[in-house]
Amino acid sequence: MDVNTIKSILEIGETIAVEFKRCGNNIENDVYESVCSFLNRFGGDLFMGVLDDGTVCGVPEKAAPDMVKNFISCISNPALFSPTVYLTPEILSYKGKTIIHVHVFSSAEVHSFKKVIYDRVNDADVKVTATAQIAQMYIRKQGIFTEKKIFPYVKMEDLRLDLLPKLRTMAANNSAQAHPWSGMTDEELLKSTRLYSMDRMTGESGFNLAAVMLLGKDDVIADVAPAYVTDALLRRVDVDRYDDREIIKTNLIESYEQMMEFGRKHLPDRFYLEDDQRKSLRNIITREMIANTLIHREYTSSFQAKFVIGKDCVYVENANRASQAAILTPDNAAPNPKNPIIADFFRNIGYADKLGSGVRNLFKYSKFYSGKEPEFIEGDVFKIIVPLDDKLTGEGTTQSATQSATQSATRSEIPSAVGDPEKAILKLIREEPAISQKEIAVRLAMNQNTVKYHTRKMRKNGTLAREGTSRKGKWIIK
């Protein structure tokens, strides 16, 4: 690791993937707790000899080799680490001081230190004791597709077979040639789409979770996934509660239709031509957002998914089996299907396109719809945020949007952390220049890494500056 890289890391500070430890002549337990949490999350970089605010204090140069030996001995000891791990620390020199750097990879196992499991949440190491949380860690680590879980007592009569004629027609209309579903019986269709399958580990056969979520009757869905719900909210005037609300608990096919109708009801549309063909920007954007939140959701989680239309933005958020913590763009978004069976079914009926197209479409059409780019935030909760701009979207304002705009004009302008996070951050800093990034995250209900991302971006473009340390300094708005 070169000096410039170290400097950049120290300036950014601690994140979900970076941890600083002071250390003296010895390595304390909190170092190993961080190693354990990195192993259990997305991996990361640990720096010994650095204070929490990024100040390099160093470790004793003569003691560094012994510290490395003790570190390797500890992580290789099955009485301390289970399972054990092999890492290679490196001794570095930075501005005349000695630091120890350890790159920790993301492990395929769930690790414990002194029989305690740790997970990485923002820039903290957290003890994990709840059975449900531990189960979610194993699911994340082992790449288990929970949609494939077999429910042997779910029968044909538990499914909405009355939807199949419509779905056959939709698949035929979406296909350039005769679609194979047209000539299949109901049983053949369900098996061909892998909604009825076999668990190759246990030999158990039956309808799986994907079948129940796509076609299950409402009471069956409630039995299999009791926490499943999508909360559709309109928040234009009453931002603390809602102006309109629809709680959606039905199968994914009708959930998609109900959410699309909610979007048509409350979002304005703009006139747009592409290759002499008129396209509905509103429908394109809501389609991509809704399809994503239904296809890639982790249905075993108790987190309540949301589809929210606000004054400054529209966003969806849902439980996620994250492979990283990041802001996604068309350049770094790699196709990563969380529920490939559900995704394939949606593609057949035209509710979704090929993997990865949603990110590109939203980045492309959001600029025409509101003049701004969307945000994709990957984490345990996945979030898509599409900013709104009344000056542009107002060209095709619906009756619902007009009423909301008239009522909201009587209210004071409050920056939305969801729609315009940088504006909201600057507002807080203007009021409290000494506020910490952690406090900003708490006050705006944002992920701390997202706050760091935006403050770093504003510092880079000259909007914001920092005077002093991360603990005792203050912000300066330029």
Helices and strands as residue ranges (DSSP letters): H 3-12, E 18-21, H 29-40, E 44-48, H 64-75, E 81-82, E 90-94, E 97-104, E 112-113, E 116-121, E 124-128, H 131-142, G 146-148, E 150-151, G 156-158, G 161-163, H 164-174, G 180-183, H 186-192, E 196-198, E 205-208, H 209-215, H 218-224, E 230-235, E 244-248, H 252-266, E 273-274, E 277-278, H 281-295, E 305-310, E 313-319, E 326-328, H 340-348, H 357-370, E 375-378, E 381-387, H 390-393, G 394-396, H 399-408, H 421-431, H 437-444, H 448-460, E 464-467, E 474-477
